[in-house]
Amino acid sequence: MKAFKAAVEARDIEAMTALLAPDVVFRSPVAHKPYPGKAITASILAEVIEVFSDFRYVTEIGEEGGRDHALVFEANVGDRALTGCDFIHLDEDGLIDDFMVMVRPLSGAQALAAEMGARFDRIVARVTSATEDSAS
């Protein structure tokens, strides 16, 4: 998890993306359906690092070399402070294949939902562009 934490804290989307399995599933704290695939997960992460300010990991739960980790974080979305947790599972190759995020309190989750909802067209456009680039 050190590499992922370092990538997030450095706001390095390329390094984050390199740690995602092709079949990763992203589970949003504010959307009912999961988002399958590396492209959409990377696109969501690229936007959320812009939405969060003062982001910092404060606790890591999980053993070194283990496949399940929980990374507790604090951040702001606009004027709302929130606490969240990234629940991460690694596949046999050490890549992230399941990424679930939970946040609290409700006002922070609502602020996050509003900001990410406003950016959803851009998230989808980035995925469409990446798909078209890889097809050519």
NORKABEL-V188759 format. One line per field, one symbol per residue. psi: psi as a letter, one per 30 degrees, with the letter a starting at -180 (. if undefined). burial: + if it has 9 or more other C-alpha atoms within 8 Angstrom, else -. Layout:
psi: ???
burial: ???
//
This chain:
psi: feeeeeeeffhjeeeeefgklegkkkjkfgkekljkleeeeeeeeeeefeeklhkkkfkkkkkkflfklkjklklkjbgkklklkjjkkkafggljfkjkkkllaeeeeeeeeeeeefgeeeeeeeeeeeeeeff.
burial: ---++-+++--++-+++-+++--++++++----++++++++++++++++-+++-+-+--+------+++++++++++--++++++++++++---++++++++++---++++++-++--+---++-++--++-----
//
